[in-house]
Amino acid sequence: MPVDRRPGASARLNLTVSYAGVVLVTGSVLIAVAWLYLLRHVPNKEQGLLGISPNRYLLSRIFGEAVAVAMVVLLLIGLVGGWFLAGRMLAPLNRIGDAARLAANGSLSHRIRLPGRQDEFRELADVFDTMLEQLESHVAEQQRFAANASHELRTPLAISQALLEVARTDPSQDRGELIDRLHTANKRAIDLTEALLLLSRSDRGGFTRDPVDLSLLAEEVAETLLPLAERREITLEVTGDPAPTTGSAALLLRMVANLVQNAIVYNLPVGGTVTVHTESRHGASVLRVSNTGRPLAPELVPTLTEPFQRGTERVRTDDQVGVGLGLAIVRSIVRAHDGTLDLAARPAGGLLVTAWLPSTPRALFPD
């Protein structure tokens, strides 16, 4: 909200007055020093020869008029020169201000690109350009996310509406089948809504940070998802060492669960392998999840963390209907915990996902 301020003098006028004041003060000091120095060595009027030789009286009259003219000239030079100098110095700020007004009106594509050598103004302009670039990217991502979310939510809602219409107009339909299909559509809508809320929560980063061991979370998730892996005849392996970090235990558990669940669901139809490994390396706690599967194109891998992006088709099951937000949530959680997420396609097929989180000394963990 704009601040209601009283009108005041512009920065250019203030700088102009300051420059003129400095010129006047400096000139006054120099003139005063010269005047006093000259008067010390000039005799009084009575001591002059025939009253004609230079004396203090004559010097005061002649020098006083010259001083008045000099002060007026100095004032004009200070005002005119200060006005142009202030305008030249403030020109970069005017360009930055124009860019800020354009951004406030919704134009984030404008860039200042201030020319010249590096100084404070150009550093400020470069930082502002970087901020505009990040804002433009973030806004575009949010708009794309909102469009995809509305599209994804529209599908189960439209299916539910169609099923209800069939149930209302066609009494001969099998009510049990309609109820099952309606339950599936509603479950997908609920899962998607919960995923969107979780993604929003992790993006805000407003959570309490507690000591968490990624190795314990990996074991808990593996135990929970083992039945799913067994139904698909997929071998689930958990290896590694303790990987202590700090953060939200609930969010980090969801991060590990999403990675392992994606690795299971996006795997070979039968007989695949999912490996979960934890360790501490180079001052970071590392979680690595890899799976077998179909080969992925290298250019497709960076897009997998975008919302509603899927790398390959998968075999859907009634209890695991994906919403396309698994890796997007993982990336958001890792970023909220000051970590990084790396994705790489395995040469033999499948995906390798590595999450790097700041490590925490084991001494901070409760016994």
Number of C-alpha atoms within 10 A of each C-alpha: 3 4 5 6 6 5 6 7 7 9 12 19 15 15 19 22 19 16 22 22 17 14 20 21 15 13 17 16 12 11 16 13 11 11 16 10 11 12 15 10 10 16 14 15 16 11 13 14 10 8 12 9 12 15 19 20 15 15 15 14 11 11 15 13 11 11 18 11 12 16 17 12 13 20 21 15 16 21 21 16 15 23 20 13 16 20 18 12 14 16 13 18 16 12 16 23 13 14 22 19 12 15 17 10 9 10 14 20 14 15 20 18 13 17 9 7 9 11 9 9 17 19 13 16 22 18 12 18 21 13 13 21 16 13 15 18 14 12 13 12 14 12 12 13 16 13 11 16 19 10 11 17 16 13 14 20 16 12 16 21 14 13 16 15 11 15 16 10 9 10 9 8 12 10 12 9 10 16 15 11 15 20 13 18 21 16 16 21 20 14 15 21 15 12 18 17 12 16 21 13 17 21 16 11 15 10 15 9 12 12 18 24 22 26 24 16 21 25 15 14 21 22 12 12 15 17 12 18 23 14 9 18 16 24 16 21 14 16 14 15 15 18 26 25 28 22 22 21 19 11 22 22 17 19 25 25 21 19 23 26 21 19 28 29 23 23 25 21 15 14 13 20 20 24 19 24 20 25 18 20 11 8 12 18 25 28 23 22 23 23 28 23 23 20 15 18 10 12 9 13 16 12 16 18 21 18 22 18 17 20 18 14 10 13 13 11 10 7 9 12 16 18 20 22 22 25 23 21 27 24 23 24 27 22 18 20 22 11 18 17 20 13 19 15 21 18 11 11 16 24 26 18 20 20 23 23 25 19 21 19 12 15 7 13 14 6 5
